[in-house]
Amino acid sequence: MQAAGFVARCPYEVGDKVNITFQGGIGIVGGPVTARSAEVTITDILAVHSVKRNQVTFMYEINDTKVLKLVDWEVLKREK
């Protein structure tokens, strides 16, 4: 078994309240408010480490129910 470690900084903390817009399986932070927008509380944070890509992706549990990837609106606009 290969040992792997990582150092990453999460932009949120457990207990933070954020406004997100639900789209597919992701939550968009900082985007325009629509009928699918809601204020949610981050209740857990998962760090997913890819050894192959040497990359860490954060997933967030919101309101003790759903786990989502949160994407910043500005990053999403640049990718289009």
C-alpha positions in Angstrom: 0.0 0.0 0.0 1.3 3.4 -0.9 1.3 6.2 1.8 0.1 9.6 0.6 -0.3 12.9 2.4 -1.6 16.3 1.4 -1.9 19.9 2.7 -5.0 21.8 1.6 -6.9 24.9 2.7 -10.7 24.7 2.8 -12.5 28.0 2.0 -15.3 27.2 4.5 -15.7 25.9 8.1 -18.3 23.7 9.7 -21.2 25.9 10.7 -20.7 28.5 7.9 -23.9 29.7 6.3 -23.7 30.1 2.5 -26.2 31.0 -0.2 -26.1 28.4 -3.0 -28.0 27.8 -6.2 -28.7 24.1 -6.8 -27.8 22.9 -10.4 -27.5 19.2 -11.1 -25.3 17.6 -8.4 -23.5 20.8 -7.5 -24.1 23.9 -5.5 -23.1 27.2 -7.0 -21.8 29.8 -4.5 -22.0 33.6 -5.3 -24.1 33.3 -8.4 -27.4 35.1 -9.2 -30.3 34.3 -6.9 -32.9 32.1 -8.5 -35.9 30.0 -7.5 -33.4 27.2 -6.8 -31.3 29.3 -4.4 -31.2 28.7 -0.6 -29.2 29.6 2.4 -27.7 26.4 3.8 -25.4 25.5 6.7 -22.3 23.5 6.2 -22.5 20.6 8.7 -19.4 18.5 7.6 -16.5 18.8 5.2 -14.9 15.9 3.3 -11.5 16.2 1.6 -11.1 13.8 -1.3 -7.4 13.3 -2.2 -6.4 12.0 -5.7 -3.0 10.5 -5.6 -2.8 10.2 -9.4 -3.7 13.9 -10.0 -2.1 15.2 -6.8 -5.3 17.2 -6.2 -7.7 17.7 -3.2 -11.4 18.3 -3.8 -13.7 19.4 -1.0 -17.2 18.1 -0.7 -19.6 19.6 1.8 -22.5 18.1 3.7 -25.3 20.7 4.0 -28.0 20.8 6.6 -27.1 17.3 7.8 -28.6 15.8 4.7 -26.9 16.2 1.3 -23.3 16.0 0.3 -22.4 18.4 -2.6 -19.4 19.9 -4.3 -19.6 23.7 -4.1 -18.4 25.7 -7.1 -17.7 29.4 -7.1 -19.8 31.3 -9.7 -16.7 33.1 -11.0 -14.8 29.9 -11.6 -17.8 28.4 -13.4 -18.1 31.4 -15.7 -14.4 31.2 -16.6 -14.8 27.5 -17.5 -17.6 28.2 -20.1 
